[in-house]
Amino acid sequence: MYFLNTKDVVFENFKEFKTMVEKRSRKHVKTLRNDNELEFRNAPFDNFFKVEGIVKHHTIQHTP
């Protein structure tokens, strides 16, 4: 769990999280599912996902 002061730090924290998960599990992150909010929909994330081969799944905003 990461506590973020602002949404502009999401990208850097996601990269840290991805590295940690991959080192501990020895598996690669293949898919990210999120609630379609704007913090995951920007050029740095899009480029990173393309380079890393991560597929994005967006759900409808504000739904459980």
Secondary structure as UniProt FT lines:
FT   HELIX           7..9
FT   HELIX           10..25
FT   STRAND          31..34
FT   HELIX           38..40
FT   HELIX           43..52
FT   STRAND          55..58
FT   TURN            61..62
//
